[in-house]
Amino acid sequence: MRIETCWFCSSKIYPGHGIQFVRNDAKIFRFCRSKCHKNFKMKRNPRKVKWTKAYRKLHGKDMTQDSTFEFERKRNRPERYDRSLAENTLKAIKTIDKVRHTRSMRHIEKRLKPNKRQENERARKELNMSIDLIKAPSVQKLEPSLTLPKIKVKTSEPQEDNRAMEE
């Protein structure tokens, strides 16, 4: 069973599904649904359409150029059986899964990391909404409950005056 990929959105096309378009130069384009086919006929660029995988990879929404995905392509080629090679590949599969998992978790954490500009904008909006809770300085002067009491501290007289009196 051969699973093709859609030319426009890069999703999987299973046998018996999708649309196939053959151009005059014998180039074959496969589409998963009529939505992709219509966008292709309208000459839209998949990298500029937000719902495609090409857009998501280009704008950092999905992981790109992960070397572990190369093994999926190599897996489909038939090779001569070798016991040591089989052992090494089984060991490598475990490490590859671990690496892939850590990379995807790092990618998710980076995507979820809050943006400072967005946080500042949210704080500014919240402050503007609740500005009435903050009293103006003129109102604070009028209400004694809002100001701290002033404490008068007695200081000793300057030393020079005391010396002048003694003489």
Contacts in CASP RR format, 6 or more apart in sequence:
PFRMAT RR
TARGET T0000
AUTHOR 0000-0000-0000
METHOD contacts of the structure
MODEL  1
MRIETCWFCSSKIYPGHGIQFVRNDAKIFRFCRSKCHKNFKMKRNPRKVK
WTKAYRKLHGKDMTQDSTFEFERKRNRPERYDRSLAENTLKAIKTIDKVR
HTRSMRHIEKRLKPNKRQENERARKELNMSIDLIKAPSVQKLEPSLTLPK
IKVKTSEPQEDNRAMEE
1 14 0 8 1.000
1 15 0 8 1.000
2 15 0 8 1.000
3 12 0 8 1.000
3 13 0 8 1.000
3 14 0 8 1.000
3 15 0 8 1.000
4 12 0 8 1.000
4 13 0 8 1.000
4 30 0 8 1.000
5 11 0 8 1.000
5 12 0 8 1.000
5 13 0 8 1.000
5 30 0 8 1.000
6 12 0 8 1.000
6 13 0 8 1.000
6 30 0 8 1.000
6 31 0 8 1.000
6 32 0 8 1.000
6 36 0 8 1.000
7 29 0 8 1.000
7 30 0 8 1.000
7 31 0 8 1.000
7 36 0 8 1.000
7 40 0 8 1.000
8 31 0 8 1.000
8 32 0 8 1.000
8 36 0 8 1.000
8 37 0 8 1.000
8 39 0 8 1.000
8 40 0 8 1.000
8 46 0 8 1.000
8 49 0 8 1.000
8 52 0 8 1.000
9 32 0 8 1.000
9 36 0 8 1.000
9 46 0 8 1.000
9 51 0 8 1.000
9 52 0 8 1.000
9 53 0 8 1.000
9 54 0 8 1.000
10 46 0 8 1.000
10 52 0 8 1.000
10 53 0 8 1.000
10 54 0 8 1.000
11 32 0 8 1.000
11 53 0 8 1.000
12 32 0 8 1.000
13 30 0 8 1.000
13 31 0 8 1.000
13 32 0 8 1.000
17 32 0 8 1.000
18 30 0 8 1.000
18 31 0 8 1.000
18 32 0 8 1.000
18 33 0 8 1.000
19 30 0 8 1.000
19 31 0 8 1.000
19 33 0 8 1.000
19 34 0 8 1.000
19 37 0 8 1.000
20 28 0 8 1.000
20 29 0 8 1.000
20 30 0 8 1.000
20 31 0 8 1.000
21 28 0 8 1.000
21 29 0 8 1.000
21 30 0 8 1.000
21 31 0 8 1.000
21 37 0 8 1.000
21 40 0 8 1.000
22 28 0 8 1.000
22 29 0 8 1.000
23 29 0 8 1.000
29 40 0 8 1.000
31 37 0 8 1.000
31 40 0 8 1.000
39 46 0 8 1.000
39 49 0 8 1.000
46 52 0 8 1.000
46 54 0 8 1.000
46 55 0 8 1.000
47 54 0 8 1.000
47 55 0 8 1.000
47 58 0 8 1.000
48 55 0 8 1.000
49 55 0 8 1.000
53 62 0 8 1.000
55 61 0 8 1.000
56 62 0 8 1.000
57 63 0 8 1.000
57 64 0 8 1.000
61 111 0 8 1.000
63 103 0 8 1.000
63 104 0 8 1.000
63 107 0 8 1.000
66 100 0 8 1.000
66 103 0 8 1.000
68 96 0 8 1.000
68 99 0 8 1.000
68 100 0 8 1.000
68 103 0 8 1.000
71 96 0 8 1.000
79 85 0 8 1.000
135 143 0 8 1.000
135 146 0 8 1.000
139 146 0 8 1.000
140 146 0 8 1.000
140 147 0 8 1.000
141 147 0 8 1.000
END
